[in-house]
Amino acid sequence: MAGPLTVDVVAPDRVLWSGTAERLVAPTVEGEIGLLTGHEPVLSVLRAGTVRVRGGADGDAEFPISSGFVSFDRDVVTVVVEPVAPAEAKAPAAH
């Protein structure tokens, strides 16, 4: 069995999450991407959505974002994001 992913989710001013996980799912401009151990190297731009870390030692984690990028190589994932401000995350959808 392959080892876990090493994951860092960072904002410009702080680390949002760091640890190991089974998988990471992120909203890229080309569609949603799921990363597991052994995935081919990836560098992709992220669109607004939610980055989801699954199977971490401390459980699952989710991060609403407005933009960013993800880099994956040799089972190491670095996600640099612009988090959604709390007011933006709770704002009702316009109709």
Secondary structure in CASP SS format (residue, H / E / C, confidence):
PFRMAT SS
TARGET T0000
AUTHOR 0000-0000-0000
METHOD secondary structure of the structure
MODEL  1
M C 1.00
A C 1.00
G C 1.00
P C 1.00
L E 1.00
T E 1.00
V E 1.00
D E 1.00
V E 1.00
V E 1.00
A E 1.00
P C 1.00
D C 1.00
R E 1.00
V E 1.00
L E 1.00
W E 1.00
S E 1.00
G E 1.00
T E 1.00
A E 1.00
E C 1.00
R E 1.00
L E 1.00
V E 1.00
A E 1.00
P E 1.00
T E 1.00
V C 1.00
E C 1.00
G E 1.00
E E 1.00
I E 1.00
G E 1.00
L E 1.00
L C 1.00
T C 1.00
G C 1.00
H C 1.00
E C 1.00
P C 1.00
V E 1.00
L E 1.00
S E 1.00
V E 1.00
L E 1.00
R C 1.00
A C 1.00
G E 1.00
T E 1.00
V E 1.00
R E 1.00
V E 1.00
R E 1.00
G C 1.00
G C 1.00
A C 1.00
D C 1.00
G C 1.00
D C 1.00
A E 1.00
E E 1.00
F E 1.00
P E 1.00
I E 1.00
S E 1.00
S E 1.00
G E 1.00
F E 1.00
V E 1.00
S E 1.00
F E 1.00
D E 1.00
R C 1.00
D C 1.00
V E 1.00
V E 1.00
T E 1.00
V E 1.00
V E 1.00
V E 1.00
E E 1.00
P E 1.00
V C 1.00
A C 1.00
P H 1.00
A H 1.00
E H 1.00
A H 1.00
K H 1.00
A C 1.00
P C 1.00
A C 1.00
A C 1.00
H C 1.00
END
